[in-house]
């Protein structure tokens, strides 16, 4: 162990005391390793960031939909839901009215805003003050008197406001307006994640981290050929082969340790940048990105250890003699059999979970991680063999082609290492896209909304008259059609009715959207038959029977019940699906048939058909709704809706894929520059003998294009295989998402092309005859 320590320390000294050559190699290695370490540290920080977001979200919870309303006291607060949307972004809003001096303050707010005032998040303040936020400013005209602190926001790009209100007590119903005595949900609902979503999470992490590990392993081998030639001098002064290898490992260790420092710096810079960036509507605060100490320690130990092991393994096939380096004049052909063992072992680990799905228990996490890792590692094992086998059979062509092919034939391993990380990333991405596309239908459901007739819904509350609101909405820019009605309940008793039915009030046009009406005029009353889950209407629709609109229940405010007698001329009609996709039962009343005293108990609904040629039609509708009253709520309609858990995992995949794509580009550029630096004298010699620079540039392009094409073909094969196995594991029919396959391979090819183009300027600088000068 002492000898190992001395040799490694000597290698570290050579890395930093070897002049410009040693420093350059150490810096290139450090940059390559540092990029990977930064992404690893970011990954270890993600669980803490998600937990911090969840904690802050739970701490500001107020309207819990179903929890008992607190009794009025000097420590209670009235809270009204004022959420809205602006150009696809959710804006969380609350109207607050304290009922005493000890009313609880929301997290991040130092004092309550008065009526006509509001406190906003920094991101919302910037939006409201920008030219692009003009329409939103019309909707939120209150004077801004402060900003919300970080403790009251989920992320740095969170759009949130609290505004002052008054007169909210008469609207307390526990849903849109509620009374609370503290913020935070004491019993937050923890939804059990189903096995398929756990499988998605596991595969996402493995697929995103494997390319990082591959890049780190490739980075510690930068400048390997020059290093091996320098090591021959050590043999000349008396070191044996084992000592030489240990010294080489020490050089790699130096670059890895410096890479840890670089990686930490990159991570700290990236963490600050993350606080001002929003990806796929996901944002964090810099202080959220704190890596777990145990995982950070694991990275700090694993990266240098991997550098030493990779270097020792790489030097097994190299004979370093006192008079030079022998890599065997005719390298032994790579064997295929053991390279196939890795993906086959991965398939064997995944096979026991075929067709397990959601019905037969959880997936074994260790088998999933191990199987996916072996399949992706199999790409790195198979790619050198594929590149060597193919380039050995490539023949004549132009000068640039021949230069590229001959270079690849001499060092196919180096070319394979250059694209290994890209191939692994693409294979994992293809498998994930297949899995997401395959299970998407399980987490996407049809809303039933008829989006051909209506694209928005406005809930009319707070004592606003429905017909007047509908007329205002019809006059709004971008609105083509408005269908409005009011909803309430009828019971057979004033308090705690045994039988009840829905009641809908609207003009004949609106009622025809709910039932088949042969004739209709103002004053008519209809009883709907055939509606699903409606069993009480036939027993209540008895002419002369007295019913009660807005009946009272235990705990509700008494005295709001309005008696109503079923008219003798009531007619039965058949139900039909309305614009929201439901079959409405109960009673249908035209406006004249509703007692005037019952109007305040009704909740209005307005269904809006928009003009697609007006770009901001939705924002105009929301502005009109906000101008009508503080309890008006406008919502968008869509034909389908997706599970929040599934959507968040997919968002995490996209965010991670962007980070890995950036790493791929940066690492490939560093690798390419290192390769060019290693061939500086060769390029200069070719130029000195008259080779055209365009020819050399094309040869460098071919040297990148050939292995990347082979790598993408192999990655597509492995990715499709892994994707098919994962779909079989979830008991989902196997189908290839060709669009995702082409987009993933196209994105990878685009990154490689961009890196090649960025490396051309330094290539042209290297192609000078004075590059032959040496010391």
C-alpha positions in Angstrom: 0.0 0.0 0.0 2.9 2.3 0.7 4.3 1.7 -2.7 0.9 2.4 -4.3 0.7 5.6 -2.4 4.2 6.8 -3.5 3.5 5.9 -7.1 0.2 7.6 -7.2 1.7 10.7 -5.5 4.5 10.7 -8.1 1.9 10.6 -10.9 0.1 13.5 -9.3 3.3 15.5 -9.3 4.0 14.6 -12.9 0.5 15.9 -13.9 1.1 19.3 -12.4 4.9 19.6 -12.8 5.2 18.3 -16.3 5.2 21.7 -18.0 2.6 23.0 -20.4 1.9 19.5 -21.8 1.0 18.1 -18.4 -1.0 21.1 -17.4 -3.0 21.1 -20.6 -3.9 17.4 -20.3 -4.8 17.9 -16.6 -7.0 20.8 -17.4 -8.8 19.1 -20.2 -9.4 16.0 -18.0 -10.6 18.3 -15.2 -13.0 20.1 -17.4 -14.4 16.9 -18.8 -14.7 15.3 -15.4 -16.0 18.5 -13.9 -18.9 18.7 -16.2 -19.9 15.2 -15.3 -19.4 15.9 -11.5 -21.6 19.0 -11.7 -24.4 17.0 -13.2 -24.0 14.3 -10.6 -24.1 16.9 -7.8 -27.2 18.4 -9.4 -28.9 14.9 -9.5 -28.1 14.3 -5.8 -29.6 17.7 -5.0 -32.9 17.0 -6.8 -34.6 15.0 -4.0 -33.9 17.8 -1.5 -35.2 20.4 -4.0 -38.4 18.5 -4.6 -38.9 18.0 -0.8 -38.4 21.7 -0.2 -40.9 22.6 -2.9 -43.5 20.2 -1.4 -42.9 21.5 2.2 -43.5 25.1 1.1 -46.5 24.1 -1.0 -48.0 22.3 2.0 -47.1 25.2 4.4 -49.3 27.7 2.4 -52.3 25.4 1.9 -55.5 27.1 2.8 -58.6 25.9 0.9 -58.7 22.2 1.5 -62.1 21.3 -0.1 -63.9 19.2 2.4 -62.2 20.2 5.7 -64.5 21.6 8.4 -64.7 25.4 8.3 -63.3 27.0 11.5 -65.7 29.0 13.7 -65.4 32.8 13.6 -62.9 34.2 16.1 -60.3 36.9 16.5 -57.7 34.5 15.1 -59.5 33.5 11.9 -59.0 34.6 8.3 -61.4 34.5 5.4 -59.7 33.2 2.2 -61.2 33.3 -1.3 -59.9 31.5 -4.3 -58.6 33.9 -6.9 -56.6 31.6 -9.1 -56.3 32.5 -12.8 -54.2 31.6 -15.9 -52.2 33.8 -18.2 -51.0 32.5 -21.6 -50.8 29.0 -20.4 -49.1 29.8 -17.0 -51.0 29.2 -13.7 -51.3 32.2 -11.5 -52.1 31.3 -7.9 -54.2 34.0 -6.2 -56.0 34.5 -2.9 -58.2 37.2 -1.5 -57.7 37.7 2.2 -59.9 39.3 4.9 -58.7 39.0 8.5 -61.4 38.7 11.1 -59.3 39.7 14.1 -55.9 40.9 15.2 -54.5 37.4 15.5 -55.4 36.2 12.1 -52.7 34.0 10.6 -50.4 35.5 8.0 -49.5 33.5 4.8 -45.9 32.3 4.6 -43.7 34.9 3.1 -46.1 37.8 3.9 -45.3 40.3 6.6 -48.7 42.1 6.9 -52.1 41.8 5.3 -52.8 44.0 2.2 -55.8 46.2 2.5 -58.7 46.2 0.1 -57.4 47.5 -3.3 -53.8 46.4 -2.4 -51.9 43.2 -3.1 -48.5 41.6 -2.5 -47.0 39.6 -5.3 -44.2 37.2 -6.0 -41.1 38.7 -7.6 -41.7 36.8 -10.9 -45.3 38.1 -11.0 -44.2 41.6 -10.3 -41.8 41.5 -13.2 -44.5 40.1 -15.5 -47.0 42.8 -14.5 -44.5 45.6 -15.1 -43.5 44.2 -18.5 -45.1 45.1 -21.8 -46.2 41.5 -22.2 -48.2 41.6 -19.0 -50.6 44.4 -20.0 -53.6 42.2 -20.2 -52.9 40.5 -16.8 -52.4 44.0 -15.3 -55.9 44.9 -16.4 -57.2 41.8 -14.5 -55.2 42.6 -11.4 -55.5 46.3 -11.0 -54.7 46.4 -7.2 -51.8 48.5 -6.0 -48.7 46.4 -5.4 -47.5 47.1 -1.8 -44.9 44.4 -1.3 -43.4 41.1 -2.5 -43.8 37.6 -1.1 -40.8 36.0 0.5 -39.2 32.7 -0.6 -40.9 30.8 2.2 -44.3 31.5 0.6 -43.3 30.5 -3.0 -42.9 27.0 -4.5 -40.1 28.1 -6.9 -38.3 31.2 -8.2 -40.7 31.5 -11.2 -43.8 31.0 -9.1 -46.6 33.4 -10.1 -48.5 34.2 -6.8 -50.5 37.1 -5.3 -52.4 37.9 -2.2 -54.9 40.8 -2.3 -57.1 42.4 0.3 -60.8 41.8 0.4 -64.0 42.7 2.2 -67.5 41.4 2.6 -66.4 37.7 2.1 -68.3 36.3 5.1 -71.6 35.9 3.3 -70.0 33.7 0.6 -68.3 31.2 3.0 -69.0 27.7 1.7 -65.8 25.8 2.3 -64.9 25.5 -1.4 -64.4 28.9 -3.0 -64.4 31.0 0.2 -63.4 29.4 3.5 -62.5 30.4 7.1 -59.2 29.2 8.5 -57.2 29.7 11.7 -53.9 28.5 10.4 -52.1 27.8 7.1 -50.9 24.4 6.2 -52.7 21.1 5.8 -52.2 19.1 9.0 -53.2 15.9 7.2 -51.8 16.2 3.7 -53.0 13.4 1.4 -50.2 11.2 0.2 -51.2 9.4 -2.9 -49.7 6.0 -3.3 -47.5 5.9 -6.4 -48.4 3.0 -8.5 -45.7 0.5 -9.7 -45.6 1.7 -13.3 -44.8 5.3 -12.2 -42.1 4.0 -9.9 -40.7 2.1 -12.9 -40.7 5.3 -14.9 -38.8 7.1 -12.2 -36.2 4.4 -11.8 -35.6 4.2 -15.6 -35.4 8.0 -15.9 -32.7 8.2 -13.3 -30.6 5.3 -14.7 -31.0 6.5 -18.3 -29.9 10.1 -17.4 -27.0 9.1 -15.2 -25.4 6.4 -17.3 -24.2 8.9 -20.0 -22.7 11.0 -17.2 -20.7 8.0 -16.0 -19.6 7.2 -19.5 -18.4 10.7 -20.1 -16.4 10.8 -16.9 -14.7 7.5 -17.8 -13.8 8.9 -21.2 -12.5 12.2 -19.8 -9.9 10.5 -17.6 -8.3 9.0 -20.7 -7.8 12.3 -22.5 -4.3 12.5 -24.0 -3.6 8.8 -23.4 -1.3 8.3 -26.3 1.0 11.2 -25.5 1.0 10.1 -21.8 2.0 6.6 -22.7 5.0 7.9 -24.7 6.1 10.0 -21.8 5.9 7.0 -19.5 8.5 5.2 -21.6 11.1 7.6 -20.2 10.2 6.3 -16.7 11.1 2.8 -17.9 14.4 4.1 -19.1 15.3 5.4 -15.7 14.5 2.1 -14.0 10.7 1.8 -13.2 9.0 -1.5 -13.9 5.8 -2.0 -15.8 3.5 -2.1 -12.7 5.1 1.1 -11.2 4.6 2.9 -14.5 1.0 1.9 -14.6 0.5 3.2 -11.1 2.2 6.5 -12.0 -0.2 6.8 -15.0 -3.1 6.1 -12.6 -1.8 8.9 -10.4 -1.8 11.3 -13.3 -5.5 10.4 -14.0 -6.2 10.7 -10.3 -4.8 14.3 -10.4 -7.1 15.2 -13.2 -10.1 13.6 -11.4 -9.3 15.5 -8.2 -9.0 18.7 -10.1 -12.2 17.8 -11.9 -14.0 17.5 -8.5 -13.0 21.1 -7.8 -14.1 22.2 -11.3 -17.3 20.3 -10.9 -18.1 21.9 -7.6 -17.4 25.4 -9.1 -19.6 24.5 -12.1 -22.3 23.2 -9.8 -22.3 26.4 -7.7 -22.5 28.6 -10.9 -25.2 26.4 -12.3 -27.1 26.5 -9.0 -27.2 30.3 -9.1 -28.3 30.3 -12.7 -31.0 27.7 -11.9 -32.7 30.3 -9.7 -33.4 32.5 -12.7 -34.4 29.8 -15.1 -37.7 28.0 -15.6 -37.7 24.7 -17.6 -41.0 23.2 -18.6 -42.8 25.3 -15.9 -40.4 24.0 -13.2 -38.3 26.3 -11.2 -36.3 26.1 -7.9 -34.5 28.4 -5.6 -30.7 28.2 -5.5 -30.8 27.2 -1.8 -33.0 24.3 -2.6 -30.3 22.6 -4.6 -28.3 21.2 -1.7 -26.8 17.8 -2.5 -27.3 15.1 0.1 -24.1 14.9 2.1 -24.0 11.1 1.8 -24.5 11.1 -2.0 -22.0 14.0 -2.4 -19.4 12.0 -0.5 -20.1 9.0 -2.7 -19.5 11.1 -5.8 -16.3 12.5 -4.2 -15.0 9.0 -3.6 -16.3 7.2 -6.7 -15.0 9.6 -9.3 -11.3 9.4 -8.3 -11.6 5.7 -7.8 -13.1 5.3 -11.2 -10.3 7.3 -12.7 -7.7 5.0 -11.3 -9.5 1.8 -12.3 -10.3 3.0 -15.9 -6.6 4.0 -16.4 -5.3 0.6 -15.1 -7.8 -1.2 -17.3 -6.9 0.9 -20.4 -3.1 0.1 -19.9 -3.6 -3.6 -19.8 -3.2 -3.9 -23.6 -0.2 -1.4 -23.8 3.4 -2.5 -23.4 5.5 0.5 -22.3 9.2 -0.2 -22.9 12.3 1.9 -22.2 12.6 2.8 -25.9 8.9 3.4 -26.7 5.4 2.3 -26.5 4.1 -0.9 -28.2 0.4 -1.2 -28.8 1.0 -4.3 -30.9 1.6 -3.5 -34.5 -1.5 -5.5 -35.5 -3.9 -5.1 -32.7 -5.8 -8.3 -31.7 -9.4 -8.2 -33.0 -11.9 -7.5 -30.4 -14.0 -10.5 -29.2 -17.7 -10.3 -29.4 -18.9 -13.1 -27.1 -18.2 -11.4 -23.8 -19.6 -8.1 -25.1 -22.9 -9.8 -25.7 -23.1 -11.1 -22.2 -23.8 -7.7 -20.7 -27.1 -7.0 -22.6 -28.1 -10.6 -22.3 -27.6 -10.4 -18.5 -29.6 -7.2 -18.4 -32.5 -8.9 -20.3 -32.3 -11.9 -17.9 -32.7 -9.6 -14.9 -35.7 -7.9 -16.5 -37.4 -11.1 -17.7 -39.0 -12.1 -14.3 -41.0 -8.9 -14.3 -42.6 -9.4 -17.7 -46.4 -8.6 -17.7 -46.3 -7.6 -14.0 -47.9 -4.3 -14.6 -50.1 -2.7 -12.0 -52.0 -5.9 -11.1 -49.3 -8.2 -9.8 -47.4 -6.2 -7.2 -44.4 -3.9 -7.3 -41.4 -4.2 -9.6 -38.1 -5.3 -8.0 -36.1 -2.0 -7.9 -32.7 -3.7 -7.8 -33.5 -5.9 -10.8 -34.9 -2.9 -12.7 -31.8 -0.8 -12.0 -29.4 -3.6 -12.7 -31.1 -4.8 -15.9 -31.3 -1.3 -17.4 -27.7 -0.5 -16.5 -26.4 -3.7 -18.0 -28.3 -3.0 -21.2 -27.0 0.5 -21.5 -23.5 -0.5 -20.5 -23.7 -3.1 -23.3 -23.8 -0.2 -25.7 -20.4 0.9 -24.6 -19.1 -2.6 -24.8 -20.5 -3.4 -28.3 -19.8 0.0 -30.0 -16.0 -0.5 -30.2 -16.5 -3.9 -31.8 -19.0 -2.5 -34.2 -16.8 0.5 -35.2 -13.7 -1.7 -35.6 -15.6 -4.3 -37.7 -17.2 -1.8 -40.0 -14.2 0.5 -40.6 -12.0 -2.5 -41.3 -14.2 -3.2 -44.4 -14.3 0.4 -45.6 -12.3 1.0 -48.8 -11.4 3.7 -51.3 -12.9 7.1 -51.9 -11.7 10.6 -51.9 -8.6 11.8 -50.1 -10.6 13.1 -47.1 -12.5 9.9 -46.9 -9.3 7.8 -47.0 -7.6 9.9 -44.4 -10.6 9.5 -42.1 -11.0 5.8 -42.6 -7.3 5.1 -42.1 -7.3 7.1 -38.9 -10.3 5.2 -37.6 -8.7 1.9 -38.6 -5.6 2.8 -36.5 -7.5 4.0 -33.5 -11.1 2.8 -33.6 -11.3 2.6 -29.8 -10.6 6.3 -29.5 -13.4 7.1 -31.9 -15.8 4.8 -30.1 -15.1 6.4 -26.8 -15.9 9.8 -28.3 -19.5 8.8 -29.1 -20.1 6.2 -26.4 -21.9 8.7 -24.2 -24.0 9.9 -27.0 -25.1 6.4 -27.9 -25.9 5.5 -24.3 -28.0 8.7 -24.0 -29.9 8.0 -27.2 -30.6 4.4 -26.3 -32.0 5.4 -22.9 -34.0 8.3 -24.4 -35.6 6.0 -27.1 -36.5 3.4 -24.5 -38.0 6.0 -22.2 -40.0 7.6 -25.0 -41.4 4.2 -26.0 -42.4 3.5 -22.4 -44.0 7.0 -21.9 -45.9 6.7 -25.2 -47.0 3.2 -24.3 -48.4 3.9 -20.9 -49.7 7.5 -21.7 -53.2 6.3 -22.3 -53.4 4.8 -18.8 -52.7 8.2 -17.3 -54.8 10.3 -19.7 -58.5 10.3 -19.6 -61.3 11.9 -21.7 -62.8 14.9 -20.0 -66.1 14.6 -21.9 -66.0 18.3 -22.8 -67.4 19.2 -26.2 -64.5 21.5 -27.2 -66.1 21.9 -30.7 -68.8 24.1 -29.1 -67.1 25.6 -26.0 -63.5 26.1 -25.1 -63.9 27.9 -21.7 -66.2 27.9 -18.7 -66.9 30.8 -16.4 -68.3 30.1 -12.9 -70.5 33.0 -11.9 -70.6 33.6 -8.1 -70.5 36.3 -5.5 -74.1 37.5 -6.1 -73.4 38.4 -9.8 -76.6 38.0 -11.9 -76.1 35.3 -14.6 -77.9 36.9 -17.5 -76.0 40.2 -17.1 -72.7 38.3 -16.8 -73.5 36.3 -20.0 -74.3 39.5 -21.9 -71.0 41.1 -20.8 -69.1 38.0 -21.9 -70.9 38.0 -25.3 -69.6 41.5 -25.9 -66.0 40.4 -25.1 -63.5 40.5 -28.0 -62.9 37.0 -29.3 -66.1 35.4 -28.0 -68.4 33.9 -30.6 -71.0 32.1 -28.4 -72.2 32.0 -24.8 -74.5 29.5 -23.2 -75.4 30.3 -19.6 -77.5 28.8 -16.9 -77.8 28.6 -13.1 -77.6 25.5 -10.9 -78.9 24.6 -7.4 -80.6 21.9 -5.4 -84.1 21.0 -4.4 -85.1 18.9 -1.4 -88.2 17.5 0.1 -87.6 19.1 3.5 -86.2 22.4 4.7 -83.4 20.8 6.7 -81.6 17.5 5.9 -83.9 16.4 3.1 -84.2 12.6 2.5 -84.6 13.1 -1.3 -83.0 15.7 -3.4 -82.5 16.6 -7.1 -80.6 19.1 -9.1 -82.3 22.2 -10.5 -81.1 24.1 -13.6 -82.4 27.5 -14.6 -81.8 29.0 -18.0 -83.5 30.3 -21.2 -84.8 27.8 -23.8 -81.5 27.9 -25.8 -79.5 26.9 -22.7 -82.0 24.2 -21.7 -81.9 22.6 -25.1 -78.2 21.8 -24.5 -79.3 19.7 -21.5 -82.4 17.8 -22.7 -84.6 17.1 -25.7 -87.2 19.9 -25.7 -89.9 19.8 -28.4 -91.3 23.2 -27.3 -90.2 25.8 -24.8 -91.2 29.2 -23.6 -90.4 31.3 -20.6 -92.3 30.0 -17.5 -92.1 26.3 -18.5 -90.8 23.6 -16.0 -89.4 20.2 -17.0 -88.6 17.1 -15.1 -85.7 15.2 -16.7 -85.9 11.4 -17.0 -83.2 8.9 -18.0 -80.3 10.7 -16.3 -77.6 8.5 -14.9 -77.5 8.2 -11.0 -80.7 10.3 -10.7 -83.3 8.2 -8.7 -85.2 10.9 -6.7 -86.5 13.1 -9.5 -89.6 10.9 -10.4 -90.6 10.9 -6.7 -90.2 14.7 -6.4 -91.8 15.7 -9.7 -95.4 15.4 -8.3 -97.7 18.3 -9.3 -98.6 20.3 -6.2 -95.8 18.9 -4.0 -93.9 21.5 -2.0 -90.1 21.4 -2.4 -87.4 23.6 -1.0 -84.7 25.4 -3.0 -81.3 25.5 -1.3 -82.3 23.1 1.6 -80.2 23.3 4.8 -77.9 20.7 6.1 -76.3 20.2 9.5 -73.7 22.9 9.9 -74.9 25.1 7.1 -76.4 28.6 7.6 -80.2 28.3 8.3 -82.9 30.5 6.9 -81.9 30.4 3.2 -84.4 27.8 2.1 -87.1 28.9 -0.4 -90.3 27.0 -0.8 -91.4 26.1 -4.3 -94.5 24.2 -5.4 -94.3 21.8 -8.4 -96.6 23.2 -11.1 -99.4 21.2 -12.6 -98.2 21.6 -16.1 -94.7 20.1 -15.5 -93.5 18.1 -18.5 -91.1 15.1 -18.6 -88.2 15.3 -21.1 -85.4 13.0 -22.0 -81.8 13.8 -20.8 -78.9 14.3 -23.1 -75.2 14.9 -22.7 -74.5 18.6 -22.1 -71.4 20.6 -23.2 -69.5 19.3 -20.2 -70.2 15.6 -21.2 -72.6 14.8 -18.3 -76.2 13.8 -18.4 -78.0 16.4 -16.3 -81.0 15.2 -14.3 -83.5 16.8 -11.9 -85.6 19.8 -12.8 -85.2 22.4 -15.7 -86.7 25.8 -15.0 -87.0 28.8 -17.3 -86.3 32.2 -15.6 -90.0 33.1 -14.9 -90.5 29.8 -13.0 -87.8 30.5 -10.4 -88.9 32.3 -7.2 -87.0 35.6 -7.0 -85.9 34.9 -3.5 -84.0 31.8 -4.7 -81.8 33.5 -7.2 -78.9 34.3 -4.7 -78.7 30.5 -3.9 -77.9 29.6 -7.5 -74.5 29.2 -9.0 -74.1 30.3 -12.6 -72.2 28.6 -15.4 -71.3 30.2 -18.7 -69.9 28.1 -21.5 -67.8 30.2 -24.0 -67.1 29.5 -27.6 -64.0 31.3 -28.8 -63.0 32.8 -32.1 -59.6 31.0 -32.9 -58.5 33.9 -35.0 -58.2 36.1 -31.9 -54.9 35.2 -30.2 -55.7 36.6 -26.7 -59.4 35.6 -26.6 -58.9 33.6 -23.5 -57.2 36.4 -21.7 -60.0 38.8 -22.7 -62.6 36.4 -21.3 -60.7 36.2 -18.0 -60.4 40.0 -17.8 -64.2 40.3 -18.3 -64.8 37.7 -15.7 -62.5 39.4 -13.2 -64.2 42.8 -13.8 -67.6 41.2 -13.0 -66.6 40.2 -9.5 -63.9 38.8 -7.3 -65.5 35.3 -7.1 -65.8 34.8 -10.8 -63.6 32.0 -12.1 -62.7 31.2 -15.7 -61.3 27.8 -16.6 -60.0 26.3 -19.9 -61.4 23.2 -21.4 -59.5 20.5 -23.1 -60.6 17.2 -24.6 -58.2 15.2 -22.3 -56.5 15.6 -19.0 -53.4 13.9 -17.6 -52.4 12.5 -14.3 -50.4 15.1 -12.3 -47.9 12.5 -11.1 -47.3 11.2 -14.7 -47.0 14.7 -16.0 -44.5 15.7 -13.3 -42.3 12.6 -14.1 -42.4 13.5 -17.8 -41.4 17.0 -17.0 -38.5 15.7 -14.9 -37.4 13.7 -17.9 -37.4 16.7 -20.1 -35.5 18.8 -17.6 -32.9 16.1 -17.1 -32.7 15.4 -20.9 -31.9 19.1 -21.5 -29.1 19.0 -18.8 -27.7 15.8 -20.3 -27.9 17.2 -23.8 -25.9 20.3 -22.6 -23.3 17.9 -21.0 -23.1 15.9 -24.2 -22.3 18.9 -26.3 -19.8 20.4 -23.8 -18.0 17.0 -23.3 -17.9 16.2 -27.0 -16.4 19.6 -27.7 -13.7 19.1 -25.0 -13.0 15.6 -26.4 -12.8 16.9 -29.9 -10.3 19.6 -28.9 -8.2 17.1 -27.1 -8.1 14.8 -30.2 -7.1 17.7 -32.4 -4.4 18.8 -29.9 -3.0 15.3 -29.9 -2.8 15.3 -33.7 -1.3 18.8 -34.0 2.1 17.7 -35.5 0.4 15.2 -37.9 -1.9 17.9 -39.2 1.0 20.4 -39.5 3.0 17.8 -41.5 0.2 17.1 -43.9 -0.3 20.9 -44.5 3.5 21.2 -45.0 3.4 18.6 -47.7 0.6 20.5 -49.5 -2.6 18.9 -48.3 -5.5 21.3 -48.7 -7.1 22.5 -45.5 -10.6 21.8 -46.9 -9.5 18.1 -47.3 -8.3 17.9 -43.7 -11.5 19.6 -42.5 -13.6 17.1 -44.4 -11.6 14.2 -43.0 -12.2 15.4 -39.4 -15.9 15.6 -40.2 -15.9 12.0 -41.6 -14.0 10.8 -38.6 -16.9 12.1 -36.4 -19.7 11.1 -38.8 -18.8 7.5 -39.3 -18.6 6.4 -35.6 -21.6 8.6 -34.6 -23.7 7.0 -37.4 -22.7 3.5 -36.2 -23.3 4.6 -32.6 -26.8 5.9 -33.4 -27.7 2.7 -35.2 -26.6 0.6 -32.3 -28.3 2.9 -29.8 -31.6 2.6 -31.8 -31.4 -1.1 -31.7 -30.7 -1.3 -28.0 -33.2 1.4 -27.2 -36.0 -0.3 -29.1 -35.1 -3.6 -27.4 -35.1 -2.0 -23.9 -38.3 -0.1 -24.7 -40.1 -3.3 -25.8 -39.0 -5.1 -22.7 -40.2 -2.2 -20.4 -43.6 -2.2 -22.2 -43.9 -5.9 -21.8 -43.1 -5.4 -18.1 -46.0 -3.0 -17.8 -48.4 -5.3 -19.7 -48.7 -2.7 -22.4 -48.8 -3.6 -26.1 -45.5 -3.0 -27.8 -45.5 -0.3 -30.4 -42.7 1.8 -31.7 -42.9 5.6 -31.4 -41.2 6.4 -34.7 -41.5 10.1 -34.2 -39.7 10.0 -30.9 -37.1 7.6 -32.4 -36.3 10.0 -35.2 -36.4 13.1 -33.0 -33.9 11.5 -30.5 -31.4 10.4 -33.1 -31.8 13.7 -35.0 -31.2 15.7 -31.8 -28.0 13.7 -31.1 -26.8 14.0 -34.7 -27.5 17.8 -34.4 -25.4 18.1 -31.3 -22.5 16.2 -32.9 -22.7 18.4 -36.0 -22.7 21.6 -33.9 -19.7 20.4 -31.9 -17.9 19.6 -35.2 -18.6 23.0 -36.6 -17.4 24.7 -33.3 -14.1 22.7 -33.5 -13.3 23.9 -37.0 -11.8 27.3 -36.0 -9.2 25.7 -33.6 -8.6 23.0 -36.3 -7.7 25.7 -38.8 -5.3 27.3 -36.3 -3.6 23.9 -35.8 -3.1 23.4 -39.5 0.0 25.6 -39.8 3.5 24.5 -40.8 4.9 26.1 -37.7 3.1 23.5 -35.7 6.1 21.2 -36.5 8.3 23.3 -34.2 9.3 21.6 -31.0 11.5 22.1 -27.9 
